Amino acid sequence: MTIQVPLPALVVLLLPGALVAQAPPGQTKETEAEPPHWMLLTPLDTASTGIPSHPNAGGSYIMFAGPPYAHLMVYQDPKMLKP
């Protein structure tokens, strides 16, 4: 099954501690704890954007670069944002 996102979408995960698979379907999966974060679901790749493909100190990375599973991960607790 292929997941298709016709337009960019924004997903906000407010609760820390969720486990995430670090491999696309059909590949070996690793899990790790995730802090609160945003996800921008849109086709991205590391070559054209310069954004890394693994978690890093900058807080943003492309998970599953390239279509159809690519999305931008942004580690930031949305509850800590001030207007």
C-alpha positions in Angstrom: 0.0 0.0 0.0 1.3 3.5 -0.9 0.4 6.5 1.1 -0.3 9.5 -1.1 -0.4 13.0 0.3 -1.8 15.2 -2.5 -1.0 18.5 -0.8 1.4 19.4 2.0 0.0 18.6 5.4 1.0 19.6 8.9 0.9 17.1 11.8 1.6 18.1 15.5 2.4 15.5 18.1 2.1 17.0 21.5 3.1 14.1 23.7 6.7 12.9 24.1 7.7 9.3 24.5 6.1 7.9 21.3 8.2 5.3 19.5 8.9 5.7 15.9 10.1 3.3 13.2 13.3 4.6 11.6 12.9 2.6 8.3 10.3 2.6 5.5 7.9 -0.4 5.4 9.6 -3.6 4.5 13.0 -2.7 5.9 14.5 -3.4 9.3 12.9 -1.1 11.9 14.5 0.5 14.9 12.5 2.4 17.5 13.5 5.3 19.7 11.7 7.8 21.9 10.5 11.0 20.2 10.1 14.4 21.9 7.1 16.6 21.0 7.4 17.5 17.3 5.8 18.8 14.1 5.8 17.0 10.8 5.4 18.6 7.5 4.2 15.9 5.1 5.5 16.8 1.6 8.0 15.2 -0.8 11.5 16.4 0.3 15.0 15.1 -0.3 18.3 15.9 1.3 20.2 16.7 -1.9 18.0 19.6 -3.0 17.3 21.0 0.5 20.5 20.5 2.4 18.5 19.3 5.4 20.0 16.2 7.1 18.3 12.8 7.0 18.9 11.9 10.7 18.1 13.5 14.1 20.6 16.1 15.0 21.3 19.0 17.3 19.6 21.5 15.0 16.2 19.8 15.7 15.1 19.3 12.1 15.6 16.5 9.6 14.0 14.7 6.7 12.7 11.3 7.6 12.4 8.8 4.7 13.7 11.2 2.1 12.1 11.2 -1.3 8.6 10.1 -2.2 6.3 8.6 -1.1 7.1 8.7 2.7 9.3 11.8 3.0 8.4 14.3 5.7 10.2 17.1 7.6 10.6 16.4 11.4 10.9 19.5 13.6 11.6 18.8 17.3 9.9 21.6 19.1 7.3 21.4 21.9 4.3 23.3 20.5 3.1 23.9 24.1 6.2 26.0 24.8 5.6 28.5 21.9 4.6 32.0 23.0 2.3 34.2 20.9 
